[in-house]
Amino acid sequence: MQSQAVRGNWGERGGNRPGARGNWSGGEKANPKMLVRAIRYTGKYQRLALLAYGSLWVATMAQLAVPQLVQNIIDAILKGFAAAQILALPANIQTLAAQRLNTTLAQLQADQSGATSALLFAMIAIVGFAAVRAVFSFSQLYNAERISQNVAFDFRNQLFAKIQRLSFSYHDRNQTGQLMIRATDDVEKVRLFIGQGLVLALQALVLLVGTLIVLWFTNHALTLVVLPILPVAVGVFMFFGAVSQPLFMQVQMRISALNTVLQENMAGLKVVRAFAREPQETARFQASANDLLAQSLRVARIFSFLFPVVFLIANLGQAAVLYFGGKQIIESTLTLGEWQKFSLYLVYIFFPLGQLGFIISLMAQASASAQRIFEILDTQNEVENKPGASELKEIRGDVKFENVTFRYFKGGEPVLNRVSFQALPGQTVALLGATGSGKTTIINLPPRFYDVSEGRVLIDGHDVRDVTIESLRAQIGIVLQETTLFTGTIRENIAFGKPDATLEQVIAAARAAAAHEFILEFPQGYDTPVGERGSTLSGGQKQRIAIARALLLNPRILILDDSTSSVDLATEYRIQKALDQLMQGRTSFVIAQRISTVLNADQILVMDKGAIVARGTHEELLESSEIYAEIYSSQLIGDVQTRATL
């Protein structure tokens, strides 16, 4: 019992890293410039944009032509009806009536005979314009959707590539759920605006301007009655847009928080059930859901108030037009056909105003989401290739730390403090120390998972910051403590770093990692699916596959981060025997809790509070280091007996 307790204190790691990952909420206020920047992505698809917005213009023009045809129909019907009534009167009264109407009997006969043909022509024209509008509306909607889907495709790919490249310090500060929402829901919000909101906004603008031009030339006096309403409506929408954008930003933040709780519980479902925490986690999820519900209702309250205001403004405009238009009809300065045309065009003014509510909603959401997307895309990577970085050629494996100091955050306490040592080619370096002593940080620096705060890390005399990350990591094999397998087969997971590897090469790596035997026990062998995150395999099996994955690369530098922590002693012994041979000629860094690795190490570094407090071989440290002697006697001595038995 004592051995297990002490081993737990010395064996746990991660305390030197930031304990809590930050809940990145992004900016509280949406920046409209980010939405404009997102819209510029449509510039890559100029042909589709020409089709979409050209079709929009043609469809709108076809729509604007219909009220004029309706006026022609009404005027033709009224003229034909009036002519028929007059021509039915006695001859002497016909002449008198024609004189009073400032026309002739010949003209009245022409109006009567031409009414039916004029009606038929107008009806055919209306149907024709409707067909044109239908065809071009389809082209407008379909091509706008193609643009939006392509823009969303670009955003998702850029976000994924950026997230893959961002330094580990960035991921330490931000939650997985937050990043997932940006690549899914936020991208969809921007896509909806580009595919629908932007098209509706342009359509409303073209329809509104075109209608005002027609109305002005039809009846400028009545048009002046409508004009004062437009600035009022636009002002109302601008106000609601400014109010709603921060609210939508809060909605997206709460969706991210909800998604984070969901993602964490799905990943840790076994732990939740093992500790009977289902009620507490359910309450935690409900709390996040309640926050989202409350914020969504705030937004709904705003827009529930907006739309009645829109209709109120529209009804005020309609009432004004009814009054002044009615007076003109009474005064015979406006025909019934012109009045009907004006009424239809009036709908074309207030219909875009009604659409503005929906457009403002989409725009506010898209503006908030665009800012959250570009927050990631604009993030400066803390670890990236410097200008003029050279390719790291094949290396010997000489690794040197020169006065290395490291802090996870600027101004924070150093996790490593002026650490210096050298691992010669082919040497095995074992790292021992308590939680938070800096062991994991040391092995994170050669592959540039993080960059040093001070000092240098050299490989074959090259500062790792002076070579490209790709060429550096291609020569380093890594097996982390937390094993990650991907959906696919065992063979695909072993060949993850070398997809073109032959089956013989995969089997050789599996044999070296003591994985070949258990793989063959599965009915499908190397073609066995591993399930999500390797759920169909035991911890020891996953660890051995991860070791095989690293060995397949035949790296010059090998990093084993407690790589045998999930296997029993017998399996570990077999793995270690294979690793003893494979480490020959490779520089190896090992964080281990069992005696086998320590006994075989060429150099043991004992860490305490970010500094090397002792170094040497096993025999040298037993005599010179009290800390090492304590670790050996309390944590590792039991393994000596087991190893002897094996």
Secondary structure, DSSP 4 states (H G I P E B T S, - for coil): -HHHHHHHHHH---TTS-SS-------SS--HHHHHHHHGGGGGGHHHHHHHHHHHHHHHHHHHHHHHHHHHHHHHHHHHHHHHHHHTS-HHHHHHHHHHTT--HHHHHHHHHHHHHHHHHHHHHHHHHHHHHHHHHHHHHHHHHHHHHHHHHHHHHHHHHHHHHS-HHHHHHS-HHHHHHIIIIIHHHHHHIIIIIHHHHHHHHHHHHHHHHHHHHH-HHHHHHHTTHHHHHHHHHHHHHHHHHHHHHHHHHHHHHHHHHHHHHHHTHHHHHHTT-HHHHHHHHHHHHHHHHHHHHHHHHHHHHHHHHHHHHHHHHHHHHHHHHHHHHHTTSS-HHHHHHHHHHHHHHHHHHHHHHHHHHHHHHHHHHHHHHHHHHTPPPSS-PPTTPBP--S----EEEEEEEE-SSTTS--SEEEEEEEE-TT-EEEEEE-TTSSHHHHHHTTTTSS--SEEEEEETTEEGGGB-HHHHHTTEEEE-SS----SSBHHHHHTTT-TT--HHHHHHHHHHTT-HHHHHTSTTGGG-B--GGGTTS-HHHHHHHHHHHHHTT--SEEEEESTTTTS-HHHHHHHHHHHHHHTTTSEEEEE-SSHHHHHH-SEEEEEETTEEEEEE-HHHHHHH-HHHHHHIIIIIHHHHHHHHH-
